[in-house]
């Protein structure tokens, strides 16, 4: 049986360090309560030539919002997400993925995320609603049951 209190078992496609095929994203909590991840996408995540696949772009944005909820102490799962593609997200180019919680009402969190190029221009952005599955058990995290920002 799966322990629903575990945040991450290391096999998440986006952030799991044990997933051989995954993105291996590492988000860092910022002083303004947002989260940030620096990433360079390799060619295996290609859609059109030299450009990241749209599903990968959406995964980056979704993960940033989920980690922003986690930085707030909530085990957030995606309820809805709206994405805007502003420019091609290029492969083999340094990117910054930024996420934040805008509001919380009971167990629903309103989040936003964006992918920034090295010059600070927004490549893609998203807004989403996340439902909290409860507070994060920091003691379990400390014992190696997963990782959060």
N, C-alpha and C positions, 0 to 999 in steps of 0.2 A: 504494500500500500504506500502511496506517495504521501509524505508529510507536507501538508499544505502550509505549514508555518515556515518552511525553508524558502528563502528568497531565491537562492541560486545554488545549484549543485555543480557548477563549473562547466555545464554543457550547453548553456544558452548560445544560440547561433550568433547573437550580436556581441555579448560580453564574456561568454564563457571561455576561460583560458584552456579548458580541456577539450574543446571542440576543434578538431583538426581542420575542418572546413570553414570555421567561423571567422568573424571579423576581429575578434579579440580586442574590443573597444574597452578603454579605461577612462571612466569619467572621474573628474576631480571636483569636489564641492568648492564653490567660490564664496568669498566673504559676503556677497549679496544674496546668498541662499540659492543661487543657480548652480548648474553643473556644466563642466566643459570637458571636451575630449578632442585631442588633436589626432588626426588620422590621415594617412595617405593610402588611397585605395589602389591595390594592384590590378593588373590586367584581368585576372580571373573574375572580377566583378563587372565586366564590360557589358554594355547594351550595344549601342551603336559604337563604331570605331572610336576609341579614345575617350569614350564617355561612360560614366557609371550607369548601370541599369537602373531604371526608375524604381524598381522594387527595393533595390539596395539603398537608394536615397531615402525612400520612405522608412526603411528599417533604421537608418541612422537617426532620423527625426523621432520615430516612435521610441527608440531606446533612450534618447536624450530626455524625453518627457517622462518616461518611466523612472529614470534615475533621478530626475528632479523631484518626483513624488517620493522616491526612496530617501533622498537627502532630507526630506521633511519628516521622515519617520513612518511613511505609509507604504504598504505593499500594494502599489497601484497597478491595475490591469487596464488595458485599453478598452474603452467603451465605444468611442468614435474618434475619427481623425480626419481632418481636412488638410490637404497638401497643396501648396502652390510651387510650381517649378518656374523659377525666374531666369535661370541660365543653365547651360550644360555643366554638370558636375564632372569635372575632368579627372581621369585616372592619373596615377603617379604624380599627383600635385598635392601639396600640404593643404589640409582643410581643418577648420575648427567647427565642432558641433556643439551648440549651446542650447541648454534647456532650462526652463523655469516654470514654477507654479505661479499662476496669476491669482487664483482664488480657491477657496475650499468651502463647500456647503455640505455639512454632515459628512457623508462618505464619498462625495464626488469632488474631484479636483479638476480645475480648468488649467490646462498647461499650454505652453507654446515652445517651439524649438526652431532653430535655424541652422543652416550650413553656410559658413562664411569662407570665402576665398582668402588667400594671403593678404590681399589688399583691403580686406574688410567688407567687400561687396557680398550681398546676400545671394546665394545660389539657389536655395530652396528654403521654404519655411512651412510650418504646420501649426495647427491648433488642434487640441484634442481634449476630450473628457476622459478622465481615468476614474475608475471605481476602486476605492480602497478595500482590500481584502483583510484589513486589520493593521495594527501597528507592527512594525518590524521588531523581531525579537533579537536585540543587539547581543544578548548573551550567546545565542546560537551562532550568530555571525562570528563572534570572537572565538568560538570553539571550532571554527572551520567548516560550518555548514553553508557557507556561501560568502558572498562579498557584496558590498554596497559602496558605491562611490569612493 
